[in-house]
Amino acid sequence: MTDNTILHGIILSSMPIGEYDRRLSVLTKERGRISAFARGAQRPKSALVAATQPFVTGAFSVIEGRTSYTIVRAEVNEYFTELRGDLAKTCYGCYFCELAEYSTEENLDESEALSLLYASLRALVKGDMPLPLVRAVFEMKMTYVRGEGPQVNECVRCREKSGPFVFHVPSGGCLCRSCAGELFDPEGRKAYELRTQMVARGFYNLDASTWYALRFIAATAPGKMFAFTVSDEVLAELREVAAAWYEEYNDHRFRSAEMLAEVENE
Ligand SMILES: [Zn+2]
């Protein structure tokens, strides 16, 4: 038997296995996203019952097997009970965890994703920022954490830096006026569509404040990002861009997003 290893992280999901055990997905600082068993974690008297719920953050003492980990003890830093008491916040939290699970891998350095998830859950609890804004910031920052975020500082084609730009999702970020040509403006796109019978897809002429917010998200460390607010118009643009970006680059349906959509539309 090997010695126990201590892994620091956040529980992303927790599934009952049989009558007594649980299988967890944990995003850790040391090993990236791992699968772990928690034996007896469904037994009412087990010390692991409360410590093996989603959102729980702490230090997990594990035994490393050949293909998976077994959690034997947990020292919890944060239970995030405030999230669990609020249906909307729970839905956001579950979605963040599912997106983090999808975006991370085992044995990679996922410490940035971990601090992003932690900061996002904290922002939900705090409630200073509108929850849909926390979501848009989380989604956009995760694309940068994965190294796949949009270019928001210069034209993706010619590297021109001064703008103005149109945000073009299929191109991967901003296009300058000369690279976008007639597609730069809504009127030009309409003319193009009439002439060619093709759809000018994925273009967004964003408000200056939306550009500012996107650049801020791209450049700022996860722990310092959740401290601003924006107008309803800017929030709408951020949400639209984030949704379009995920639709273009992630061929994946998030189960928790469907439930979240119901909550957001209430
Ligand atoms: Zn250009």
Boltz pocket constraint, residues with backbone or C-beta under 6 A from the ligand:
constraints:
  - pocket:
      binder: B
      contacts: [[A, 155], [A, 156], [A, 157], [A, 158], [A, 159], [A, 160], [A, 175], [A, 176], [A, 177], [A, 178], [A, 179], [A, 180]]
      max_distance: 6.0
